[in-house]
Amino acid sequence: MHLNKKGIRALGIAESFVRERPRSVLAGVVMRSDLIIDGFAFTEITVGGMDATDGIIKIFNSLERSDINVIMLNGCVISWFNVVNLNKIYEETGIPLICVTYEASEGLEPHFRRHFDGEDLQKRLDAYRMLGERVPVRIKGKHEQRKGKKQEILIRILGLEKSEAVQILRKFTLHGRIPEPLRVARLCARSLLRSSFSHSSSPSTTPTTSSSLHLFPVLSLSSLN
């Protein structure tokens, strides 16, 4: 990958959910390294399910883009213990992958055991153990002061060296430690989830269905002109 190329494109994918609803919103945002957005897509996945991997691949395929250089994920365990299979995503897309998390922890296995049992538990444990260890890296946003403190994040990577991943993350981070493709994707997912509330009488009694939150077509900036 030519990391000094101005037009490097990242697909940032993030989700938003509430426990009272059976489905969560997954948003994907295509962003250039000059921070221009030129594509996005949405789908839904199951809260507490095991379909996050398929949802991420669905977003990538729906975009029908051959110019995406890296995929960024906002976490590997999303939508209430929906565990992502990073290896499957990398194998099916062929695109280098950076999964970003922000807090150190002692692991999620105790939480899996508290909420699941039997085959459902074992599937999560197996998927979680396949993720491997996270690697701490320190980044500083483009607009941070030169002597500003670098922010530590934790990443898992496929198809990239650690130094390449750090360089990419720095390109896409303005302030703090959340890369812009992930920040914007999270905002989009949250906004769409909230807008679905306004079309229902009660979030706890009227679930979001696939008919009300379907996979959206790709919409680029050029189509808005």
N, C-alpha and C positions, 0 to 999 in steps of 0.2 A: 504494500500500500504506500502511495506517495503522500506522506503525512504533511508535506509543505504545500500541497495543492489546495488552492482556495476553495474549490468546490466540493470538498469531501462532504458526503451526505450521511447523516445518522438517522436511523429510525428509532425514536424513543417510544417505549411502550410502558404505560402505567395504568392502574385501575382505581376504581372507587366503588365502595360497597357499604351497605348497612346490613346488620344481622337480620333485621326484620324482613328483608327481601330475599327471595331465593336466587336472584341473578344480580351480577355486578356488571359494571360497564368497563370495558377494556378499550383504551384509546391508543392509537399510534400516530405519531407526528414525524414527518420527514423534514429534517432541517439541515441546511448547509452550514459549513463551518463559519460563514460570515453571518450566521443566525437568521437567514431568510428561510421562512417556512414555505415549502412548495408541495405539500401533500399531507393528507391525514385520512384515517379510517377508524371505524369503530366496530366492535362486536360485543357480545356478552358472554360471560362464563358463569358457572354455578358457584354460589357461595357455599363453601365447605365441600366442594366437589373435587374432582381430579382431572379437569378438562382445561386447565390454564395453558398447557403446552399446545393443545390443538387450537385454542383461541389465538395465541400469539402467531402460530403458523398461518392461520386463516387471515389475520391482518396483513402479514407480509405478502401472501399470495394475492390478496385482493388489490393490493397497490399496483401489481404488475409493473414493477420498476426494476430496471437492470443497472441502476446507478447508485444503489444503496451500498455504502462501503462498510458500515458497522451497525449492529443492532445493540441498543442499550435497553436494559430491563431495570425497572424500579423494584428490585427484590425478586427472590427466587421462590418465596412462599407467600402467596397473595390470596386475597378474597377468602380469608378465614381458613388457612391451612390447605390451600389448593397449591400443591407442590409442582414447580416447573421442572421439566426434563431438559436441561441445557444441551446435553449431547444430541438429543433428537432434533432440537431446533437447529443446531449447527449443521448436523448431517443433512437435514432436509432443505435448508436455505443455502448452505455453502458460504454464509456471511460471517465474518468475525463477530464475536459476541462479548459484551461487557455487562455483567450483572452487578448493580450497585446497591449496597446497603450502607446504613449510616451509624448503627449502634452495635457495640460489642455485646455478646451474650454467651451464655453457657450452653446454648443449643435449644432446639425446640422439641426434642423427643419427649420430655416429660409432659409437654402440652398436648402432643399427639395422644399419649397414653391416657391423659385425663378426659379427652373428648371422644376418642374412637376406640373400637376394639375389633377383634377378629380380622377378617381379610381387609377391611377398610383401614385398620391401623397398620397392618403389615405393608400394604401398598405405599402408604405415606412414609413409613420408616425406610423402605427400600429406596424410594425416590429421593428422600432427603439425604441418605448416606451416599448416594451417587453424586451429589453436588460437590463433595470435597470441601476442603478448608477455604476460608476466605483469606485474601491477601490485603493487608493494610497498605494504603498509599496516601501520600499527602499532596494536595493540589491547592492552587491559589487562583481565584478567578481573574479574568482579564482586566477587570476594573478595580481590583483590590490594590491598595497602596503597595508600592514596591517592597516596603519593609513589613507589610502586613503579615499576620500569622497564617501559615498554611493550614488548611483544613484536612483532617484525616477522614477518609472513607474506607470502606471494606469492599473488595471486588472479587468476583470470580470471572475468569476470562477463558475464551476458547478462540483459537486461530490468531492470537496476538501474543507478542512478548509483553511482559509487564511494562517495560519502558515505553512501548508503543501505546499501550492502553492509557498510561498516564498522560502522554502527549495529547492523545485524542480528548481525554477528559478536560484537560486544560483549555483546549481549543473551544470547547462547548460550554464552559462554565464562566459566567460573568461575576457573580457574587456568591459568597458562601461555598457550599459544597454540593449543591444539586445541579447537575448539568441541565442546560436549557431544554434540550429535547424531552427530558423526563419531567421537568417542571411544567412545561406547557402541556404535555400529554396528561399529566395528573389534573391540571386545571380543566382541561377539556372533559375528561372522564367525570370529574366532580360536577361540572356544570350540566352535563347531559343527564346524570343521575338525578340531580335536583329538579331539572325540568320535567322529568318523568313523574316526580311527586305531584306536580301541579295538575297532572292529568288524571290523578286518582283521588278518591275521597279520603283515603287513609293509607299511609305507607305500610302499616302493619296488617291490613286486611285486603289490600288490592295489590297483588304481586305484579312486578314488571314481567311481561311475557315476551316471547320471541317476536310476536307480532307488533309489539309497541317499541321494541328496541332491536332492530335487525341490523345486519351488517351493512353499513353505509357505503356507497360508491366513493372512490377516491375523488377528492375535490382539490384541484391545484389553484395556486394564485392566478395563473393565466386564465382560468375559466371564470374568475371573478371580475375581470377587466371589462 
